[in-house]
């Protein structure tokens, strides 16, 4: 799992990390192409910072961003799929 230090992750990094896209370039195309929603709103900025509780919808699936602190005070990225 990827660790971040400020309780946020960029949208394009999140899509790649979760296996939605194979590369950052593909994430950029999907985001700028209007295929991604964050919290029910169209999002076209690949650098959009996601925080715990944000809901990312792409290709008919919704993922909730879940950032869990570990003992090193880093943040581990995880998500739980939700059905609509």
Protein Blocks (a to p, Z undefined) as FASTA:
>chain_A
ZZdfkopacfklmmmmnomambfklmmmmmmnopaceehiacfbfklccdehiacdeehi
acdddddddfkopacdddddddZZ
